[in-house]
């Protein structure tokens, strides 16, 4: 019997003749799908209790520049909800929405006519259209679909293009085409022709996909070369907040620890750096950890996706973390 047959014997719900698989391991594991759905139902109820679907700001603290994790308190703030209105998206308890709001507010001082920005790993983002609507010139970049490193993204149709990032509810096509351009770029090998050209640079959960923790940190350092004096670089990524040492590295998605951000902060010491907070929140929403199936998994139910600040990534609780710096 080969390994595939052994695994089938251990994990299949039924055996020959359609009788239940009564092996001890199968009995322990066969109810896990129901556990996942029940967990998502609980997250849905938490979101209903603490947030609901129509939000008005409950807090009016000014957005402050900083390195920080996504926490529930931010979702109550006027700056978060007003940014969702800018983007014409619903203010829901989802970390991806927080990422967009974090980057918009970190770059706020640069969002005016004549400013030039660059984004890497653009995918289908709304931010290029939003920033162009404010008069910014944007260079959107993504991997070349013909290169080997892009095959996984190409297979799931996640690579960017001008058509994918044009959002007609944010800007008209003529203005978009005038202000937004696109080129292929490798985040591990940024072309020197881009150095010193931009007032701001950003990515949304992209630099954890460069192959290793070190490559991700090096990318952030390298974005400083792209900036004009006074330029701002703002990025979000994955934060393994529960482990000091053990993490995922040398993989398609790596998880950065507190020690990795501390190392990055030191490496960026020649730039202007904001304060750092590793607080991950104290509300029950902050303690809820979402689990598969996620949006890209078979069996995912979008209606049960309303509490997604934290999630399990390869067995590690993770959340979004924002970093930024400014060139003097």
Secondary structure by P-SEA (a helix, b strand, c coil): ccaaaaaaaccccccccccccccaaaaaccaaaaaaaaaaaaaaaaaaaccccccccccccccccccccccccccccaaaaaaaaaacccccccaaaaaaaaaaaaacccccccbbbbbccccccaaaaaaaaabbbbbbbbcccccccaaaaaaaccccccccccccccccaaaaaacbbbbbbbcccccccccccccbbbbcccccccccaaaaaaaaaaaaaaccccbbbbbbbbbcccccccccccccbbbbcaaaaaaaaaaacccccccccccccccccccccccccccccccccccccccccbbbccccbbbbbbbbcccc
